[in-house]
Amino acid sequence: MKPYFEKVASGASSFIAYERNDPEFPFYWHYHPEYELTLIVDSHGQRLVGDSIADYGPGDLVLLGPNVPHSWRSGPMKTSAAEIHRAVVVQFRQDFLGPDFFQLKEMAGVERLLRRSSNGLAFGGTDAGRNVAVVMKDLASLPPPKRLITLLSVLIELAGESNAQELSTLKLRPICRLSDQQRIDAICLYLNNHFEEELDFAELADRFHMGLASLCRFFKRATGRTITAYLNELRVGAAAQLLINTDESILEIAFRVGFGNYSNFNRQFKRIKGFGPRMLRRQFSPDSFDSSAKNSAEEIARARLAAVSVRKNRKPDIQIDQF
């Protein structure tokens, strides 16, 4: 998946801070030379950063380094037609306060934070992330001096958090050729819009005027994953939202999101999430809140250990390796 280069508009301020209030967050795979800090205020969906695909929800907080490909895609579940997806986004360059500002001894921690963000860092669920979310919600509406001071305090707070999750495991090099950017963007848009369907890779290759082998190499080089693996992650993410937000049976959900085989759905769900779909549903059912937190944590831990064991002992899936 090759991203579009996005030119971030410059304004009167030394950095950009704005609110997103949209009916949806559409898939838009892109990169830019600015750092980006994004707080999800009210939205659910899937977050794509480099080769990482993960679910997101309110409180999701991510810091991205320059030129890290990314996209937030709101999920298919909407409670009403008037639902608005809300986020706060801050974008700034390395030298927005001068070329040597982050080289100052006082800024050593922030400088390390910025270096660590080269693969993307997620702070949702951390102490610093929760503290930052409170002040970031109103950052875009603050007067310029207070906005700058608040951003610096946010970066200092995040620099002290040791439990941030590194997102991408690969350094994906953006493609500069416009034709390749347009092609991979079209492929990814098609997969994001049609992952619930049974897709024929040969027909997919024909649609984009490529040979099957060329398509698979092109996609793997761009995304760090095969088409099959990418589709499985999209489908499992959509299934997780349906398991939490609907009363549909697990079997119905498996087929609704595009899995043609129930056993494969369970296997892929456990591989990606670390536990099965039935356990996820139990955790969000009303009855689950009557059980002790200790028992729930132990159950999840056992499931994750079992999933690790399964992954270690399972033979590779030839289809996934090829496509």
PyMOL commands that set and color helices and strands:
alter all, ss='L'
color gray80, all
select helices_A, chain A and resi 101-103+105-119+127-136+139-141+144-159+178-194+201-207+212-223+227-245+250-256+262-273+277-283+286-290+293-313+318-322
alter helices_A, ss='H'
color red, helices_A
select strands_A, chain A and resi 4-5+16-22+30-31+35-42+45-49+52-56+61-64+70-74+85-92+121-122+165-166
alter strands_A, ss='S'
color yellow, strands_A
deselect
rebuild
show_as cartoon
